[in-house]
Amino acid sequence: MGEGDLAIKVKMLFFGPLAESMGQREIEVALLQGSSARDLIDRFRLTPMLDSGLRVAIDGIVGADLDESLSDTSEIAFLPPVSGG
């Protein structure tokens, strides 16, 4: 069994000020099979932003379970809180 059998690739999408602070709008990340969106949030130190209103969409579903295992080619979008104006 090769190393590729245990890895998945997911795409992280960033919007608004978060894209600016990350320096890019899209990152492709290799993860171990069974990893969750929460693992990504921890790895990229986004937990404080989650606590202040950052929303996460997994494969287009806002509010999806952050602890559920991601699939190969999943897209995880990080949506900053929208301020009115």
LOTITI-947542 format. One record per residue: residue in three letters; residue number from 0; y, x, z of N, C-alpha, C, O, CB in turn. Coordinates in pm, whole numbers, always signed. Glycine has a CB too. Layout:
REM residues N
gufi resn:ALA; resi:NUM; nv:Y; nu:X; nw:Z; cav:Y; cau:X; caw:Z; cv:Y; cu:X; cw:Z; ov:Y; ou:X; ow:Z; cbv:Y; cbu:X; cbw:Z
...
***
This chain:
REM residues 85
gufi resn:MET; resi:0; nv:-119; nu:+86; nw:+0; cav:+0; cau:+0; caw:+0; cv:+124; cu:+89; cw:+0; ov:+140; ou:+172; ow:+89; cbv:+1; cbu:-97; cbw:+124
gufi resn:GLY; resi:1; nv:+210; nu:+72; nw:-98; cav:+329; cau:+155; caw:-110; cv:+443; cu:+104; cw:-26; ov:+440; ou:-8; ow:+26; cbv:+372; cbu:+164; cbw:-253
gufi resn:GLU; resi:2; nv:+544; nu:+188; nw:-12; cav:+661; cau:+152; caw:+68; cv:+730; cu:+27; cw:+15; ov:+782; ou:-52; ow:+93; cbv:+759; cbu:+269; cbw:+70
gufi resn:GLY; resi:3; nv:+730; nu:+8; nw:-118; cav:+795; cau:-107; caw:-179; cv:+733; cu:-240; cw:-137; ov:+799; ou:-344; ow:-145; cbv:+791; cbu:-95; cbw:-327
gufi resn:ASP; resi:4; nv:+607; nu:-238; nw:-92; cav:+541; cau:-362; caw:-53; cv:+600; cu:-420; cw:+75; ov:+584; ou:-539; ow:+102; cbv:+394; cbu:-337; cbw:-34
gufi resn:LEU; resi:5; nv:+669; nu:-337; nw:+153; cav:+720; cau:-383; caw:+281; cv:+870; cu:-407; cw:+279; ov:+929; ou:-442; ow:+382; cbv:+686; cbu:-283; cbw:+388
gufi resn:ALA; resi:6; nv:+932; nu:-388; nw:+164; cav:+1077; cau:-400; caw:+156; cv:+1117; cu:-519; cw:+70; ov:+1049; ou:-556; ow:-25; cbv:+1138; cbu:-271; cbw:+102
gufi resn:ILE; resi:7; nv:+1232; nu:-576; nw:+106; cav:+1294; cau:-679; caw:+24; cv:+1437; cu:-635; cw:-2; ov:+1493; ou:-554; ow:+73; cbv:+1289; cbu:-820; cbw:+93
gufi resn:LYS; resi:8; nv:+1497; nu:-688; nw:-107; cav:+1637; cau:-660; caw:-134; cv:+1713; cu:-791; cw:-125; ov:+1673; ou:-892; ow:-182; cbv:+1657; cbu:-594; cbw:-274
gufi resn:VAL; resi:9; nv:+1823; nu:-788; nw:-52; cav:+1908; cau:-905; caw:-40; cv:+2050; cu:-866; cw:-81; ov:+2086; ou:-748; ow:-82; cbv:+1905; cbu:-964; cbw:+105
gufi resn:LYS; resi:10; nv:+2128; nu:-967; nw:-113; cav:+2266; cau:-943; caw:-152; cv:+2357; cu:-1003; cw:-46; ov:+2344; ou:-1120; ow:-10; cbv:+2296; cbu:-1005; cbw:-293
gufi resn:MET; resi:11; nv:+2450; nu:-923; nw:+5; cav:+2550; cau:-971; caw:+99; cv:+2680; cu:-992; cw:+22; ov:+2724; ou:-904; ow:-51; cbv:+2571; cbu:-870; cbw:+218
gufi resn:LEU; resi:12; nv:+2739; nu:-1110; nw:+39; cav:+2864; cau:-1143; caw:-28; cv:+2972; cu:-1163; cw:+78; ov:+2951; ou:-1232; ow:+177; cbv:+2848; cbu:-1270; cbw:-116
gufi resn:PHE; resi:13; nv:+3088; nu:-1102; nw:+55; cav:+3199; cau:-1111; caw:+150; cv:+3318; cu:-1177; cw:+83; ov:+3345; ou:-1154; ow:-35; cbv:+3238; cbu:-972; cbw:+204
gufi resn:PHE; resi:14; nv:+3389; nu:-1259; nw:+158; cav:+3503; cau:-1332; caw:+103; cv:+3627; cu:-1311; cw:+190; ov:+3617; ou:-1278; ow:+308; cbv:+3471; cbu:-1483; cbw:+92
gufi resn:GLY; resi:15; nv:+3743; nu:-1330; nw:+129; cav:+3869; cau:-1324; caw:+201; cv:+3894; cu:-1188; cw:+265; ov:+3857; ou:-1084; ow:+209; cbv:+3873; cbu:-1430; cbw:+307
gufi resn:PRO; resi:16; nv:+3956; nu:-1188; nw:+382; cav:+3991; cau:-1063; caw:+450; cv:+3869; cu:-977; cw:+480; ov:+3879; ou:-854; ow:+489; cbv:+4065; cbu:-1093; cbw:+578
gufi resn:LEU; resi:17; nv:+3754; nu:-1040; nw:+496; cav:+3631; cau:-964; caw:+525; cv:+3595; cu:-874; cw:+407; ov:+3550; ou:-761; ow:+427; cbv:+3514; cbu:-1061; cbw:+557
gufi resn:ALA; resi:18; nv:+3615; nu:-922; nw:+284; cav:+3588; cau:-839; caw:+165; cv:+3679; cu:-716; cw:+166; ov:+3637; ou:-606; ow:+131; cbv:+3610; cbu:-921; cbw:+34
gufi resn:GLU; resi:19; nv:+3805; nu:-736; nw:+208; cav:+3898; cau:-625; caw:+215; cv:+3856; cu:-525; cw:+323; ov:+3859; ou:-404; ow:+300; cbv:+4041; cbu:-675; cbw:+242
gufi resn:SER; resi:20; nv:+3818; nu:-574; nw:+439; cav:+3782; cau:-483; caw:+548; cv:+3650; cu:-411; cw:+520; ov:+3631; ou:-299; ow:+567; cbv:+3772; cbu:-560; cbw:+679
gufi resn:MET; resi:21; nv:+3559; nu:-474; nw:+445; cav:+3432; cau:-408; caw:+410; cv:+3451; cu:-314; cw:+290; ov:+3367; ou:-227; ow:+265; cbv:+3325; cbu:-514; cbw:+377
gufi resn:GLY; resi:22; nv:+3562; nu:-330; nw:+217; cav:+3589; cau:-244; caw:+103; cv:+3521; cu:-289; cw:-25; ov:+3535; ou:-224; ow:-128; cbv:+3547; cbu:-106; cbw:+135
gufi resn:GLN; resi:23; nv:+3448; nu:-399; nw:-20; cav:+3383; cau:-453; caw:-140; cv:+3341; cu:-597; cw:-115; ov:+3331; ou:-642; ow:-1; cbv:+3261; cbu:-367; cbw:-180
gufi resn:ARG; resi:24; nv:+3318; nu:-667; nw:-224; cav:+3282; cau:-810; caw:-213; cv:+3132; cu:-831; cw:-209; ov:+3086; ou:-937; ow:-166; cbv:+3341; cbu:-887; cbw:-330
gufi resn:GLU; resi:25; nv:+3056; nu:-732; nw:-252; cav:+2912; cau:-751; caw:-266; cv:+2838; cu:-621; cw:-232; ov:+2876; ou:-514; ow:-279; cbv:+2876; cbu:-798; cbw:-410
gufi resn:ILE; resi:26; nv:+2734; nu:-632; nw:-151; cav:+2651; cau:-517; caw:-116; cv:+2505; cu:-559; cw:-131; ov:+2466; ou:-666; ow:-84; cbv:+2681; cbu:-465; cbw:+30
gufi resn:GLU; resi:27; nv:+2426; nu:-476; nw:-196; cav:+2283; cau:-501; caw:-202; cv:+2218; cu:-414; cw:-95; ov:+2244; ou:-294; ow:-86; cbv:+2223; cbu:-472; cbw:-345
gufi resn:VAL; resi:28; nv:+2133; nu:-476; nw:-13; cav:+2074; cau:-407; caw:+101; cv:+1922; cu:-419; cw:+95; ov:+1868; ou:-526; ow:+66; cbv:+2127; cbu:-465; cbw:+234
gufi resn:ALA; resi:29; nv:+1854; nu:-309; nw:+121; cav:+1708; cau:-311; caw:+133; cv:+1673; cu:-332; cw:+280; ov:+1727; ou:-265; ow:+368; cbv:+1644; cbu:-179; cbw:+78
gufi resn:LEU; resi:30; nv:+1583; nu:-424; nw:+305; cav:+1541; cau:-457; caw:+441; cv:+1389; cu:-459; cw:+449; ov:+1321; ou:-471; ow:+347; cbv:+1599; cbu:-594; cbw:+486
gufi resn:LEU; resi:31; nv:+1339; nu:-448; nw:+568; cav:+1197; cau:-467; caw:+589; cv:+1165; cu:-614; cw:+575; ov:+1243; ou:-700; ow:+616; cbv:+1152; cbu:-413; cbw:+727
gufi resn:GLN; resi:32; nv:+1050; nu:-644; nw:+517; cav:+1006; cau:-783; caw:+506; cv:+1003; cu:-843; cw:+645; ov:+957; ou:-779; ow:+740; cbv:+866; cbu:-793; cbw:+437
gufi resn:GLY; resi:33; nv:+1051; nu:-966; nw:+659; cav:+1055; cau:-1031; caw:+790; cv:+1191; cu:-1018; cw:+858; ov:+1212; ou:-1076; ow:+965; cbv:+949; cbu:-973; cbw:+879
gufi resn:SER; resi:34; nv:+1283; nu:-943; nw:+796; cav:+1417; cau:-931; caw:+854; cv:+1494; cu:-1061; cw:+838; ov:+1466; ou:-1141; ow:+748; cbv:+1494; cbu:-815; cbw:+787
gufi resn:SER; resi:35; nv:+1590; nu:-1082; nw:+927; cav:+1668; cau:-1206; caw:+925; cv:+1815; cu:-1175; cw:+900; ov:+1857; ou:-1059; ow:+901; cbv:+1652; cbu:-1283; cbw:+1059
gufi resn:ALA; resi:36; nv:+1892; nu:-1281; nw:+877; cav:+2037; cau:-1265; caw:+861; cv:+2097; cu:-1208; cw:+989; ov:+2193; ou:-1131; ow:+984; cbv:+2104; cbu:-1400; cbw:+825
gufi resn:ARG; resi:37; nv:+2040; nu:-1244; nw:+1104; cav:+2091; cau:-1190; caw:+1231; cv:+2074; cu:-1038; cw:+1235; ov:+2158; ou:-968; ow:+1290; cbv:+2019; cbu:-1256; cbw:+1351
gufi resn:ASP; resi:38; nv:+1964; nu:-987; nw:+1177; cav:+1945; cau:-841; caw:+1170; cv:+2058; cu:-777; cw:+1090; ov:+2110; ou:-671; ow:+1127; cbv:+1807; cbu:-808; cbw:+1106
gufi resn:LEU; resi:39; nv:+2097; nu:-840; nw:+979; cav:+2208; cau:-790; caw:+898; cv:+2338; cu:-794; cw:+975; ov:+2417; ou:-699; ow:+971; cbv:+2222; cbu:-870; cbw:+768
gufi resn:ILE; resi:40; nv:+2361; nu:-904; nw:+1046; cav:+2483; cau:-920; caw:+1124; cv:+2493; cu:-810; cw:+1229; ov:+2600; ou:-752; ow:+1250; cbv:+2487; cbu:-1059; cbw:+1191
gufi resn:ASP; resi:41; nv:+2380; nu:-780; nw:+1294; cav:+2379; cau:-672; caw:+1394; cv:+2402; cu:-537; cw:+1328; ov:+2480; ou:-455; ow:+1378; cbv:+2246; cbu:-671; cbw:+1470
gufi resn:ARG; resi:42; nv:+2334; nu:-513; nw:+1217; cav:+2343; cau:-384; caw:+1147; cv:+2485; cu:-353; cw:+1101; ov:+2529; ou:-238; ow:+1107; cbv:+2249; cbu:-382; cbw:+1027
gufi resn:PHE; resi:43; nv:+2556; nu:-455; nw:+1055; cav:+2692; cau:-436; caw:+1005; cv:+2798; cu:-469; cw:+1110; ov:+2917; ou:-476; ow:+1079; cbv:+2714; cbu:-521; cbw:+882
gufi resn:ARG; resi:44; nv:+2755; nu:-490; nw:+1233; cav:+2845; cau:-515; caw:+1349; cv:+2940; cu:-632; cw:+1322; ov:+3061; ou:-621; ow:+1343; cbv:+2926; cbu:-388; cbw:+1381
gufi resn:LEU; resi:45; nv:+2884; nu:-743; nw:+1276; cav:+2965; cau:-861; caw:+1245; cv:+2960; cu:-966; cw:+1356; ov:+3023; ou:-1071; ow:+1344; cbv:+2918; cbu:-923; cbw:+1115
gufi resn:THR; resi:46; nv:+2885; nu:-938; nw:+1464; cav:+2870; cau:-1038; caw:+1571; cv:+3004; cu:-1084; cw:+1628; ov:+3022; ou:-1205; ow:+1647; cbv:+2786; cbu:-980; cbw:+1684
gufi resn:PRO; resi:47; nv:+3100; nu:-994; nw:+1655; cav:+3229; cau:-1043; caw:+1707; cv:+3297; cu:-1141; cw:+1612; ov:+3361; ou:-1236; ow:+1657; cbv:+3323; cbu:-926; cbw:+1734
gufi resn:MET; resi:48; nv:+3283; nu:-1119; nw:+1482; cav:+3344; cau:-1210; caw:+1384; cv:+3271; cu:-1344; cw:+1384; ov:+3333; ou:-1449; ow:+1365; cbv:+3342; cbu:-1148; cbw:+1243
gufi resn:LEU; resi:49; nv:+3140; nu:-1340; nw:+1405; cav:+3061; cau:-1463; caw:+1412; cv:+3111; cu:-1548; cw:+1529; ov:+3121; ou:-1670; ow:+1519; cbv:+2910; cbu:-1431; cbw:+1427
gufi resn:ASP; resi:50; nv:+3141; nu:-1481; nw:+1640; cav:+3189; cau:-1551; caw:+1759; cv:+3328; cu:-1610; cw:+1739; ov:+3368; ou:-1702; ow:+1810; cbv:+3190; cbu:-1456; cbw:+1878
gufi resn:SER; resi:51; nv:+3404; nu:-1557; nw:+1641; cav:+3539; cau:-1610; caw:+1620; cv:+3550; cu:-1692; cw:+1492; ov:+3657; ou:-1700; ow:+1432; cbv:+3638; cbu:-1497; cbw:+1615
gufi resn:GLY; resi:52; nv:+3439; nu:-1755; nw:+1450; cav:+3446; cau:-1854; caw:+1344; cv:+3389; cu:-1814; cw:+1209; ov:+3391; ou:-1896; ow:+1117; cbv:+3584; cbu:-1891; cbw:+1325
gufi resn:LEU; resi:53; nv:+3338; nu:-1692; nw:+1194; cav:+3276; cau:-1653; caw:+1068; cv:+3156; cu:-1743; cw:+1042; ov:+3071; ou:-1761; ow:+1129; cbv:+3233; cbu:-1504; cbw:+1070
gufi resn:ARG; resi:54; nv:+3150; nu:-1800; nw:+921; cav:+3035; cau:-1884; caw:+885; cv:+2945; cu:-1805; cw:+791; ov:+2990; ou:-1719; ow:+716; cbv:+3081; cbu:-2018; cbw:+819
gufi resn:VAL; resi:55; nv:+2817; nu:-1836; nw:+797; cav:+2718; cau:-1766; caw:+715; cv:+2642; cu:-1867; cw:+632; ov:+2596; ou:-1969; ow:+683; cbv:+2621; cbu:-1682; cbw:+804
gufi resn:ALA; resi:56; nv:+2630; nu:-1839; nw:+502; cav:+2550; cau:-1922; caw:+413; cv:+2435; cu:-1838; cw:+360; ov:+2455; ou:-1726; ow:+313; cbv:+2638; cbu:-1980; cbw:+294
gufi resn:ILE; resi:57; nv:+2314; nu:-1891; nw:+369; cav:+2196; cau:-1822; caw:+317; cv:+2147; cu:-1901; cw:+197; ov:+2110; ou:-2018; ow:+209; cbv:+2084; cbu:-1807; cbw:+428
gufi resn:ASP; resi:58; nv:+2146; nu:-1836; nw:+83; cav:+2107; cau:-1901; caw:-44; cv:+2181; cu:-2033; cw:-64; ov:+2123; ou:-2134; ow:-104; cbv:+1955; cbu:-1926; cbw:-46
gufi resn:GLY; resi:59; nv:+2311; nu:-2031; nw:-34; cav:+2396; cau:-2147; caw:-58; cv:+2398; cu:-2251; cw:+52; ov:+2467; ou:-2352; ow:+40; cbv:+2354; cbu:-2212; cbw:-182
gufi resn:ILE; resi:60; nv:+2322; nu:-2229; nw:+159; cav:+2316; cau:-2327; caw:+267; cv:+2397; cu:-2276; cw:+386; ov:+2356; ou:-2183; ow:+456; cbv:+2168; cbu:-2356; cbw:+309
gufi resn:VAL; resi:61; nv:+2514; nu:-2339; nw:+407; cav:+2599; cau:-2303; caw:+521; cv:+2532; cu:-2355; cw:+648; ov:+2486; ou:-2469; ow:+652; cbv:+2744; cbu:-2360; cbw:+506
gufi resn:GLY; resi:62; nv:+2526; nu:-2272; nw:+749; cav:+2466; cau:-2314; caw:+875; cv:+2314; cu:-2300; cw:+878; ov:+2248; ou:-2355; ow:+966; cbv:+2502; cbu:-2457; cbw:+903
gufi resn:ALA; resi:63; nv:+2259; nu:-2225; nw:+782; cav:+2113; cau:-2202; caw:+782; cv:+2075; cu:-2121; cw:+907; ov:+2160; ou:-2057; ow:+969; cbv:+2069; cbu:-2126; cbw:+652
gufi resn:ASP; resi:64; nv:+1949; nu:-2125; nw:+942; cav:+1897; cau:-2056; caw:+1060; cv:+1909; cu:-1904; cw:+1040; ov:+1844; ou:-1848; ow:+952; cbv:+1750; cbu:-2096; cbw:+1087
gufi resn:LEU; resi:65; nv:+1991; nu:-1839; nw:+1123; cav:+2014; cau:-1696; caw:+1109; cv:+1894; cu:-1612; cw:+1151; ov:+1887; ou:-1493; ow:+1120; cbv:+2134; cbu:-1656; cbw:+1191
gufi resn:ASP; resi:66; nv:+1800; nu:-1674; nw:+1221; cav:+1684; cau:-1600; caw:+1270; cv:+1561; cu:-1616; cw:+1179; ov:+1457; ou:-1557; ow:+1205; cbv:+1649; cbu:-1646; cbw:+1410
gufi resn:GLU; resi:67; nv:+1575; nu:-1696; nw:+1076; cav:+1464; cau:-1716; caw:+983; cv:+1451; cu:-1594; cw:+892; ov:+1551; ou:-1534; ow:+853; cbv:+1485; cbu:-1845; cbw:+898
gufi resn:SER; resi:68; nv:+1328; nu:-1558; nw:+857; cav:+1305; cau:-1442; caw:+769; cv:+1368; cu:-1466; cw:+633; ov:+1358; ou:-1575; ow:+576; cbv:+1154; cbu:-1414; cbw:+754
gufi resn:LEU; resi:69; nv:+1433; nu:-1363; nw:+581; cav:+1494; cau:-1370; caw:+449; cv:+1388; cu:-1343; cw:+343; ov:+1286; ou:-1279; ow:+369; cbv:+1610; cbu:-1270; cbw:+437
gufi resn:SER; resi:70; nv:+1414; nu:-1393; nw:+224; cav:+1324; cau:-1370; caw:+110; cv:+1383; cu:-1260; cw:+23; ov:+1503; ou:-1230; ow:+29; cbv:+1303; cbu:-1500; cbw:+27
gufi resn:ASP; resi:71; nv:+1297; nu:-1200; nw:-59; cav:+1346; cau:-1104; caw:-157; cv:+1446; cu:-1177; cw:-246; ov:+1419; ou:-1290; ow:-288; cbv:+1229; cbu:-1042; cbw:-240
gufi resn:THR; resi:72; nv:+1556; nu:-1116; nw:-275; cav:+1667; cau:-1168; caw:-358; cv:+1751; cu:-1275; cw:-288; ov:+1833; ou:-1340; ow:-354; cbv:+1611; cbu:-1225; cbw:-485
gufi resn:SER; resi:73; nv:+1734; nu:-1296; nw:-158; cav:+1822; cau:-1389; caw:-87; cv:+1967; cu:-1344; cw:-98; ov:+1995; ou:-1224; ow:-107; cbv:+1781; cbu:-1402; cbw:+62
gufi resn:GLU; resi:74; nv:+2058; nu:-1441; nw:-97; cav:+2201; cau:-1411; caw:-92; cv:+2255; cu:-1461; cw:+40; ov:+2236; ou:-1576; ow:+77; cbv:+2277; cbu:-1477; cbw:-212
gufi resn:ILE; resi:75; nv:+2323; nu:-1372; nw:+111; cav:+2382; cau:-1407; caw:+239; cv:+2533; cu:-1393; cw:+223; ov:+2585; ou:-1283; ow:+203; cbv:+2327; cbu:-1316; cbw:+357
gufi resn:ALA; resi:76; nv:+2603; nu:-1505; nw:+232; cav:+2748; cau:-1506; caw:+214; cv:+2814; cu:-1518; cw:+349; ov:+2775; ou:-1599; ow:+433; cbv:+2792; cbu:-1622; cbw:+121
gufi resn:PHE; resi:77; nv:+2917; nu:-1435; nw:+370; cav:+2992; cau:-1437; caw:+494; cv:+3130; cu:-1496; cw:+464; ov:+3210; ou:-1439; ow:+391; cbv:+3005; cbu:-1293; cbw:+556
gufi resn:LEU; resi:78; nv:+3154; nu:-1613; nw:+524; cav:+3273; cau:-1692; caw:+493; cv:+3367; cu:-1690; cw:+613; ov:+3334; ou:-1744; ow:+719; cbv:+3234; cbu:-1837; cbw:+456
gufi resn:PRO; resi:79; nv:+3485; nu:-1630; nw:+599; cav:+3578; cau:-1627; caw:+711; cv:+3632; cu:-1768; cw:+739; ov:+3631; ou:-1854; ow:+651; cbv:+3695; cbu:-1530; cbw:+682
gufi resn:PRO; resi:80; nv:+3678; nu:-1789; nw:+862; cav:+3738; cau:-1919; caw:+892; cv:+3857; cu:-1943; cw:+800; ov:+3932; ou:-1850; ow:+770; cbv:+3783; cbu:-1927; cbw:+1042
gufi resn:VAL; resi:81; nv:+3875; nu:-2065; nw:+756; cav:+3985; cau:-2098; caw:+667; cv:+4103; cu:-2144; cw:+750; ov:+4090; ou:-2234; ow:+834; cbv:+3944; cbu:-2207; cbw:+564
gufi resn:SER; resi:82; nv:+4219; nu:-2082; nw:+726; cav:+4338; cau:-2125; caw:+800; cv:+4421; cu:-2213; cw:+709; ov:+4434; ou:-2186; ow:+590; cbv:+4421; cbu:-2003; cbw:+852
gufi resn:GLY; resi:83; nv:+4476; nu:-2317; nw:+765; cav:+4557; cau:-2408; caw:+687; cv:+4695; cu:-2349; cw:+662; ov:+4734; ou:-2251; ow:+725; cbv:+4568; cbu:-2544; cbw:+757
gufi resn:GLY; resi:84; nv:+4768; nu:-2411; nw:+570; cav:+4902; cau:-2357; caw:+546; cv:+4977; cu:-2436; cw:+445; ov:+5091; ou:-2402; ow:+414; cbv:+4894; cbu:-2216; cbw:+501
***
